[in-house]
Amino acid sequence: FFGFYRGVSAPLVAMAPMYAVSFWGYDMGKLVINWWEVEVRKQEPIQEFSIGQLCVAGGLSALPTTMLMAPTERIKCLMQVEEAAKGPPKYKGMLDCAGQVLRQGGVRSLFKGTFATLLRDGPGSVAWFGMYELSKRQFMHIQGCEASELSPLAVLAAGGLGGMGMWTVALPADVLKSRYQTAPEGKYRGLYHVFTELMAKEGPGALFTGVRPALIRAFPANAACFFGMEMSKSILGQFMD
């Protein structure tokens, strides 16, 4: 039973700071878009962002998040593959796995698959924030209220839909990333080599391996994530006003 949870300590350690950096990056992305409109396009400051602008801000949020996520994803994938392999355990835990990776290949090895992670999280973040904001606006229209007045159920539903949207877009890149990060050194020349070999041996359907459990997991996990974010903003806003 506990084999299902093998390797989760790495992403759990990074989860809170990763989401914090992601939401911070999203806010910074909106500031960049507003700066572009005012300073470059000589327009008035944005009063309400369009869904397209929010999608761009979401994509920009992936840049800082990837630097935190890439090494933890590498460790998680290695530990999960090691659990499925026969023979004595290779790693005693998350720290031992990270130590072995560093000793064998240095920092570069620890960040193996960073571009693949960005390839997943860039489009994934576009869909994540875009679907969440679009869903929120639809629920605002249905309930006839402002964003701050949305019911908890509406926020939870919007967050869940955002998570499903993200994994629908990000799953193919995640499959490629996982295979690249867990492969023995030298097996693949790069991410494109992983893609061509996968297409030749398994076909396009392999890019969506695990889509059902990913979407089933995505709804409650991301519903809770966005709900927690909105609650935190509301509580902190009361103290900062």
Secondary structure as GFF3:
##gff-version 3
##sequence-region A 1 241
A	DSSP	three_ten_helix	2	5	.	.	.	ID=ss1
A	DSSP	alpha_helix	9	35	.	.	.	ID=ss2
A	DSSP	pi_helix	36	40	.	.	.	ID=ss3
A	DSSP	alpha_helix	51	84	.	.	.	ID=ss4
A	DSSP	alpha_helix	94	110	.	.	.	ID=ss5
A	DSSP	alpha_helix	114	143	.	.	.	ID=ss6
A	DSSP	three_ten_helix	147	149	.	.	.	ID=ss7
A	DSSP	alpha_helix	152	182	.	.	.	ID=ss8
A	DSSP	alpha_helix	191	201	.	.	.	ID=ss9
A	DSSP	three_ten_helix	204	208	.	.	.	ID=ss10
A	DSSP	alpha_helix	211	240	.	.	.	ID=ss11
###
